[in-house]
């Protein structure tokens, strides 16, 4: 989990400057809205197709009606394809690009149909463009992409109007342009503020989650979060029949470090130890600060033998690491596996007893059972 330090890193494009954080936010946003996006897509596609009804009554040429019908059917088919495929997207940033391309295609379709009318009313069509712009800003997407699509449809509409419509009244033309620009600006400002607020809310939500689940000094999971993860993995281990092991670690003679070098140096040793352990464990492992100078590692899919090998590898890595002015430090470890009769408490207690049995026997030891 990414640790957030501040919320002042939102760019002028209404996105987090941190690309990973932005990706996490956007994926979370789109995933939560998919159930609304799909029916919205289908409804808009059907509505766009049904505009063939006024087309039929307003256009007398049958060949032109057929062209428009084919155009509207093609757009409906494209929207149905997206409706059916949207759940298969794993990369939602790619989906944002696809949505933008669709918006551009629909805009081109609108302009094409507008061009087919014998004597289109510029202002009425301008209102249609404003509705499309509103729809673009209502669709979940990146703020920059929304603006690109909106500007595209506005500029395309104005250029086609200049070329196609003869004798446009200057008052109507000027009003249409002003209204269209205002529609883009107002929607853009509203959308910008909304995107900023959503990201701030996401930031504070993550910050609160991290404060409640992470140790403030080492940034590892705290004891409460570890207990939650342990209960989850034990349940999964029993359900899916895979092995689960546990390593409990304690820094030997940590009190002497605090007494001889001070608590600030002791804290730095804890932080360095946490970083070292973080680099040594797998992504599936659950590493936490258990309390004081104790750490605990949950090892899904590993039996006792492989867990012991992991502990020996950790012991070697620790022995080869210098902890600043303190130099090298030693860890004692207790290693155990989950047995049929175990619950969370007996599982942890056994590892804890093995750890302290080793410390009493001479420290820098690994006890396994």
Secondary structure, DSSP 4 states (H G I P E B T S, - for coil): -PPP--S--B-TTSSBSSHHHHHHHHHHHHHHHHHHHHHHHHHHHHHHHHTHHHHHHH---HHHHHHHHHHHHHHHHHHHHHHHHGGG-S-HHHHHHHHHHHHHHHHHHHHHHHHHSSS--HHHHHHHHHHHHHHHHHS---HHHHHHHHHHHHHHHHHHHHHH-SS--HHHHHHHHHHHHHHHHHHHHHHHHHHHHHHHHHHHHHHHHHHHHB-TTT-SB-HHHHHHHHHHHHHHHHHHT--EEEEEEEETTHHHHHHHH-HHHHHHHHHHHHHHHHHHS-TTSEEEEEETTEEEEEEET--HHHHHHHHHHHHHHHHT---GGG----EEEEEEE--TT--HHHHHHHHHHHHHHHHHHTSS-EEE-
